[in-house]
Amino acid sequence: MLLRLCEHLDRARVEPRVISLKQTHPIGDRIARLGIPVEALGIGRAPTPLHLYRLAKMLRGADVVQTWMIHADLVGGVAALLAGRVPVAWGLHYGHLDRATHGTQSVAIARLNARLLSTWLPSRIVSCSETTRREVTAMGMPPARLEVIPNGFDLARFHRDPEARRAIRAELAIPDDAPVVGQLSRFHPQKDQPTLLAAAATALDRVPAAHLVLCGRGLDAGNAALTALVADWPAERRARLHLLGERADPPRVVAAFDLLCSSSSYGEAFPLVLGEAMCAEVPCVATDCGDSALLIGDTGRVVPIRDPAALADALVAMLTLPADELRRRGAAARARIAARYELSSIVSRYEALWRAIALPR
């Protein structure tokens, strides 16, 4: 989302500079290719006074500091204070906090930020989701300083693509008219592939022409933990499971889906993959995690987390809809994104926030 924000800023009015607390990252490299300076502080486990001094020096002369994620909120906020009380907008991009997912240090810093620092250190606090807003206000953040600016989606990049649909299905030997459920994710407990595969086993049996496509890091035949989940599947059902692993063309893969399924059980805030699929006119079935229900609305189905039977019923209900009704839902999904989450309008909200808190010059 930070990359998308940088791509669409009005560069005649905003002169961005990106600083990574640790090292640069492939996303940072892509930001740099936009002509935006990207620097890294190289912080290890924890910042030292020298790191804070260097960061404060970098921030001197800035009109606004927009931090992004838990550690940056703390470190960037303190450095902006040292740089001459540069106004700071914190960025909150997480769902439910727990030590297993985020680590003990991150949870401790998030609580410190919420309970002690949020009332005076940031000028404003931006949450990417209603789920996050509820989480942090319960931790002690002042609601008056909070604003929800959701993630945004580039409708020009994610769209219906009949050519990609044909090509990906031909690559996977999936008939053009076969119903396809897909997941674009990574293999991780948060994404709860055991629930997805348990639900899919039922759905694939009830809809014998259907296929399941899993795409993302760790979702490949070389992952023993994943293949163990389907080891007892009959050969006919396994033949309709496609494990693609990580690919460089996710928008083309999504174009081959009739339905996208998100099975996350915790930790989501505002799932980008749902909005991207909806832009491509692919309806979604998702577990009620983060802002998934708010994002999908009435264009798809939302079921309780960790409930394979409910997820299977939702998948079957969507897969057995008449083709024209499924297309209508896909078009409605894209229209919902265009009306509520179109990227340029989200970028404009960030720019308006920065103008409102910027140091007068």
C-alpha positions as CSV (number, residue, x, y, z in Angstrom):
1,M,0.0,0.0,0.0
2,L,2.9,2.4,0.7
3,L,4.2,1.7,-2.8
4,R,0.8,2.4,-4.3
5,L,0.6,5.6,-2.3
6,C,3.9,6.7,-3.6
7,E,3.0,5.8,-7.2
8,H,-0.1,8.1,-7.2
9,L,1.0,11.1,-5.1
10,D,0.6,14.5,-6.7
11,R,4.3,15.2,-7.1
12,A,3.7,18.8,-7.9
13,R,2.4,19.2,-4.3
14,V,4.1,16.5,-2.4
15,E,7.9,15.8,-2.3
16,P,8.2,12.3,-0.7
17,R,11.2,10.7,0.9
18,V,11.1,7.1,2.3
19,I,13.2,5.9,5.2
20,S,13.4,2.3,6.2
21,L,14.3,1.5,9.8
22,K,16.1,-1.6,8.9
23,Q,17.2,-2.5,5.3
24,T,15.8,-1.7,2.0
25,H,13.4,-4.3,0.5
26,P,12.2,-5.1,-3.0
27,I,9.3,-2.8,-2.3
28,G,11.8,-0.1,-1.4
29,D,13.6,-0.7,-4.7
30,R,10.4,-0.2,-6.6
31,I,9.7,3.0,-4.8
32,A,13.2,4.2,-5.6
33,R,12.6,3.5,-9.3
34,L,9.8,6.1,-9.1
35,G,12.5,8.7,-8.5
36,I,11.8,8.9,-4.7
37,P,14.8,8.9,-2.4
38,V,14.8,5.7,-0.3
39,E,17.3,5.3,2.6
40,A,17.8,2.7,5.3
41,L,19.0,3.2,8.9
42,G,20.1,-0.4,9.3
43,I,18.7,-0.8,12.8
44,G,19.1,-4.3,14.2
45,R,17.0,-5.6,17.1
46,A,16.6,-2.2,18.7
47,P,17.5,1.4,17.8
48,T,20.4,3.1,19.5
49,P,20.7,6.8,20.4
50,L,22.9,7.1,17.3
51,H,20.1,5.8,15.1
52,L,17.6,8.3,16.6
53,Y,20.1,11.1,16.1
54,R,20.6,10.1,12.4
55,L,16.9,9.8,11.8
56,A,16.2,13.2,13.5
57,K,18.8,14.7,11.3
58,M,17.1,13.3,8.2
59,L,13.7,14.6,9.3
60,R,14.8,18.2,9.9
61,G,13.0,20.5,7.4
62,A,10.2,18.0,6.7
63,D,6.7,19.4,6.8
64,V,5.1,16.1,7.9
65,V,6.2,12.6,8.9
66,Q,4.0,9.7,8.0
67,T,5.0,6.6,9.9
68,W,4.0,3.1,8.8
69,M,3.7,0.2,11.2
70,I,4.3,-0.3,14.9
71,H,8.0,0.2,15.3
72,A,8.1,3.1,12.9
73,D,5.3,4.8,14.9
74,L,7.5,4.8,18.0
75,V,10.9,5.5,16.5
76,G,9.7,7.9,13.8
77,G,7.6,9.8,16.4
78,V,10.5,10.3,18.8
79,A,12.9,11.3,16.0
80,A,10.4,13.8,14.6
81,L,10.1,15.3,18.1
82,L,13.9,15.6,18.3
83,A,14.0,17.1,14.8
84,G,12.0,20.1,15.9
85,R,8.5,18.8,16.6
86,V,7.8,17.9,13.0
87,P,4.1,16.9,12.9
88,V,3.6,13.1,12.8
89,A,0.7,11.0,11.5
90,W,1.0,7.4,12.8
91,G,0.0,4.6,10.5
92,L,-1.7,1.5,11.9
93,H,-1.7,-1.5,9.5
94,Y,-2.4,-4.5,11.7
95,G,-5.4,-6.5,12.9
96,H,-5.7,-8.3,16.2
97,L,-2.3,-8.2,18.0
98,D,-1.0,-11.4,19.6
99,R,2.5,-12.5,20.5
100,A,2.4,-15.6,18.3
101,T,1.9,-13.5,15.2
102,H,3.6,-10.2,15.9
103,G,6.2,-11.1,18.5
104,T,6.5,-10.0,22.1
105,Q,8.4,-6.8,21.3
106,S,5.9,-5.6,18.7
107,V,2.9,-6.2,21.1
108,A,4.7,-4.4,23.9
109,I,5.5,-1.4,21.7
110,A,1.9,-1.3,20.3
111,R,0.6,-1.1,23.9
112,L,3.2,1.5,24.9
113,N,2.1,3.6,21.9
114,A,-1.6,3.2,22.6
115,R,-1.5,3.8,26.4
116,L,1.2,6.3,26.9
117,L,2.3,8.1,23.7
118,S,-0.8,8.3,21.5
119,T,-2.3,11.2,23.4
120,W,0.5,13.6,22.7
121,L,3.2,12.3,20.3
122,P,1.3,12.0,17.0
123,S,-0.8,14.9,15.6
124,R,-3.1,12.3,13.9
125,I,-3.4,8.5,13.8
126,V,-4.4,6.7,10.6
127,S,-5.9,3.3,10.8
128,C,-6.2,1.2,7.7
129,S,-9.3,-0.6,9.0
130,E,-12.3,-0.4,11.3
131,T,-11.0,-3.6,12.9
132,T,-7.7,-1.9,13.8
133,R,-9.5,1.2,15.0
134,R,-11.6,-0.9,17.5
135,E,-8.5,-2.8,18.6
136,V,-6.4,0.3,19.4
137,T,-9.2,2.3,21.1
138,A,-9.7,-0.6,23.4
139,M,-6.0,-0.4,24.2
140,G,-6.3,3.3,25.1
141,M,-5.8,5.3,21.9
142,P,-7.9,8.5,21.9
143,P,-10.7,8.2,19.3
144,A,-10.6,11.9,18.5
145,R,-7.1,11.5,17.1
146,L,-8.0,8.5,15.0
147,E,-9.0,8.5,11.3
148,V,-9.7,5.4,9.2
149,I,-8.2,5.7,5.7
150,P,-8.6,2.2,4.1
151,N,-6.3,0.6,1.6
152,G,-7.0,1.6,-2.0
153,F,-7.1,-0.3,-5.2
154,D,-5.9,0.6,-8.7
155,L,-8.8,-0.4,-11.0
156,A,-6.6,0.1,-14.0
157,R,-4.2,-2.6,-12.9
158,F,-6.7,-5.1,-11.5
159,H,-9.6,-5.8,-14.0
160,R,-11.4,-8.5,-15.9
161,D,-8.9,-10.2,-18.3
162,P,-10.5,-12.8,-20.6
163,E,-7.1,-13.5,-22.3
164,A,-5.4,-14.2,-19.0
165,R,-8.3,-16.4,-17.9
166,R,-7.9,-18.6,-21.1
167,A,-4.1,-18.7,-20.9
168,I,-3.9,-19.7,-17.2
169,R,-6.6,-22.3,-17.5
170,A,-4.9,-23.8,-20.6
171,E,-1.6,-23.9,-18.6
172,L,-3.3,-25.8,-15.8
173,A,-5.4,-28.0,-18.1
174,I,-8.6,-26.6,-16.6
175,P,-11.6,-26.5,-19.0
176,D,-12.9,-23.1,-19.9
177,D,-16.3,-23.7,-18.3
178,A,-15.1,-25.4,-15.1
179,P,-15.9,-23.6,-11.9
180,V,-12.6,-22.5,-10.2
181,V,-12.0,-21.4,-6.6
182,G,-8.7,-19.8,-5.9
183,Q,-6.6,-18.6,-3.0
184,L,-3.8,-16.1,-3.5
185,S,-1.9,-16.2,-0.2
186,R,1.0,-17.7,1.6
187,F,1.3,-20.9,3.7
188,H,1.0,-19.6,7.2
189,P,-1.2,-20.4,10.3
190,Q,-2.8,-17.0,10.0
191,K,-4.2,-18.0,6.5
192,D,-5.6,-21.3,7.9
193,Q,-5.1,-23.6,4.9
194,P,-6.3,-26.6,7.0
195,T,-9.8,-25.0,7.2
196,L,-9.7,-24.1,3.5
197,L,-8.7,-27.6,2.4
198,A,-11.2,-29.3,4.7
199,A,-13.9,-27.1,3.2
200,A,-12.6,-27.6,-0.3
201,A,-12.8,-31.4,0.1
202,T,-16.5,-31.1,0.7
203,A,-17.1,-28.5,-2.0
204,L,-15.1,-30.3,-4.7
205,D,-17.2,-33.5,-4.0
206,R,-20.5,-31.6,-4.1
207,V,-19.5,-29.7,-7.3
208,P,-17.7,-32.4,-9.3
209,A,-16.5,-30.1,-12.1
210,A,-14.9,-27.6,-9.7
211,H,-11.1,-27.0,-9.4
212,L,-9.1,-25.4,-6.5
213,V,-6.0,-23.3,-7.3
214,L,-3.6,-22.2,-4.6
215,C,-1.0,-19.6,-5.5
216,G,1.6,-18.0,-3.2
217,R,4.7,-18.6,-1.1
218,G,4.7,-22.1,0.3
219,L,1.6,-23.2,-1.6
220,D,3.4,-25.8,-3.7
221,A,4.0,-29.5,-3.9
222,G,7.4,-29.2,-2.2
223,N,5.7,-28.2,1.1
224,A,5.4,-31.4,3.1
225,A,3.1,-29.8,5.7
226,L,0.7,-28.7,2.9
227,T,0.7,-32.0,1.0
228,A,0.1,-33.9,4.3
229,L,-3.3,-32.0,4.5
230,V,-4.4,-33.7,1.2
231,A,-2.6,-37.0,1.5
232,D,-5.8,-38.9,2.0
233,W,-7.7,-37.2,-0.8
234,P,-8.8,-39.6,-3.5
235,A,-6.9,-39.3,-6.8
236,E,-9.9,-37.8,-8.7
237,R,-10.2,-35.0,-6.2
238,R,-6.4,-34.4,-6.0
239,A,-6.4,-34.1,-9.8
240,R,-8.5,-30.9,-9.4
241,L,-6.1,-29.3,-6.9
242,H,-3.5,-27.1,-8.4
243,L,-0.5,-25.9,-6.3
244,L,1.2,-23.1,-8.1
245,G,3.6,-21.7,-5.5
246,E,4.8,-18.1,-5.7
247,R,4.4,-16.5,-9.1
248,A,5.2,-13.1,-10.6
249,D,1.8,-12.7,-12.3
250,P,-0.8,-12.8,-9.6
251,P,-3.3,-10.5,-11.5
252,R,-3.3,-13.0,-14.4
253,V,-3.8,-16.0,-12.0
254,V,-6.7,-14.2,-10.3
255,A,-8.3,-13.7,-13.7
256,A,-8.7,-17.4,-14.1
257,F,-10.8,-17.7,-10.9
258,D,-14.6,-17.7,-10.7
259,L,-14.4,-17.2,-6.9
260,L,-11.6,-16.2,-4.5
261,C,-11.5,-17.7,-1.0
262,S,-9.8,-16.2,2.0
263,S,-9.8,-18.5,5.0
264,S,-7.8,-16.4,7.5
265,S,-8.4,-17.1,11.2
266,Y,-6.7,-14.1,12.8
267,G,-4.5,-11.1,12.3
268,E,-6.0,-9.5,9.2
269,A,-6.8,-5.8,9.1
270,F,-7.9,-4.9,5.6
271,P,-7.1,-7.8,3.2
272,L,-5.7,-6.4,0.0
273,V,-6.2,-9.7,-1.9
274,L,-10.0,-9.5,-1.5
275,G,-10.2,-6.0,-3.0
276,E,-7.8,-6.9,-5.9
277,A,-10.0,-9.9,-6.8
278,M,-13.1,-7.8,-6.6
279,C,-11.5,-5.3,-9.0
280,A,-11.1,-8.2,-11.4
281,E,-14.8,-9.0,-11.1
282,V,-14.1,-12.1,-9.1
283,P,-16.6,-12.5,-6.2
284,C,-15.2,-13.5,-2.8
285,V,-16.0,-16.0,0.0
286,A,-14.1,-15.1,3.2
287,T,-13.9,-15.8,6.8
288,D,-15.1,-13.0,9.1
289,C,-11.5,-11.7,9.9
290,G,-10.5,-8.1,9.9
291,D,-12.6,-5.9,7.6
292,S,-13.4,-8.7,5.2
293,A,-17.2,-8.4,5.7
294,L,-17.1,-4.6,5.3
295,L,-15.1,-4.9,2.1
296,I,-17.2,-7.7,0.5
297,G,-20.6,-6.4,1.5
298,D,-23.4,-8.3,-0.3
299,T,-21.3,-9.2,-3.3
300,G,-20.0,-12.5,-1.9
301,R,-20.2,-14.6,1.3
302,V,-18.7,-14.2,4.8
303,V,-18.6,-17.1,7.3
304,P,-17.2,-17.6,10.8
305,I,-13.5,-18.4,11.2
306,R,-12.3,-22.0,11.7
307,D,-15.6,-23.4,10.5
308,P,-15.0,-25.8,7.5
309,A,-18.6,-26.8,7.2
310,A,-19.8,-23.2,6.9
311,L,-17.0,-22.4,4.5
312,A,-17.9,-25.4,2.3
313,D,-21.6,-24.4,2.2
314,A,-20.7,-20.9,1.2
315,L,-18.3,-22.1,-1.6
316,V,-21.0,-24.5,-2.9
317,A,-23.7,-21.8,-2.8
318,M,-21.6,-19.5,-4.9
319,L,-20.2,-22.1,-7.3
320,T,-23.7,-23.3,-8.1
321,L,-25.2,-19.9,-8.9
322,P,-26.3,-19.4,-12.5
323,A,-23.5,-18.1,-14.6
324,D,-25.2,-14.7,-15.2
325,E,-25.8,-14.3,-11.4
326,L,-22.1,-15.0,-10.7
327,R,-21.1,-12.4,-13.3
328,R,-23.5,-9.9,-11.9
329,R,-21.9,-10.4,-8.4
330,G,-18.5,-9.9,-10.0
331,A,-19.6,-6.7,-11.6
332,A,-21.1,-5.5,-8.4
333,A,-17.9,-6.3,-6.5
334,R,-15.9,-4.1,-8.9
335,A,-18.5,-1.3,-8.6
336,R,-18.2,-1.5,-4.8
337,I,-14.5,-1.0,-4.9
338,A,-14.8,1.8,-7.4
339,A,-17.3,3.6,-5.1
340,R,-15.6,3.1,-1.8
341,Y,-11.9,2.2,-2.2
342,E,-10.7,3.6,-5.5
343,L,-7.0,4.4,-5.1
344,S,-6.9,8.1,-6.2
345,S,-9.5,9.0,-3.7
346,I,-7.6,7.2,-0.9
347,V,-4.4,9.0,-1.9
348,S,-6.3,12.3,-1.8
349,R,-7.3,11.6,1.7
350,Y,-3.7,11.1,2.8
351,E,-2.7,14.4,1.0
352,A,-5.5,16.3,2.7
353,L,-4.5,14.9,6.1
354,W,-0.9,16.0,5.6
355,R,-1.9,19.5,4.5
356,A,-4.0,19.8,7.6
357,I,-1.2,19.0,10.0
358,A,1.8,20.3,8.1
359,L,4.1,22.9,9.7
360,P,3.3,26.4,8.4
361,R,6.0,27.7,6.1
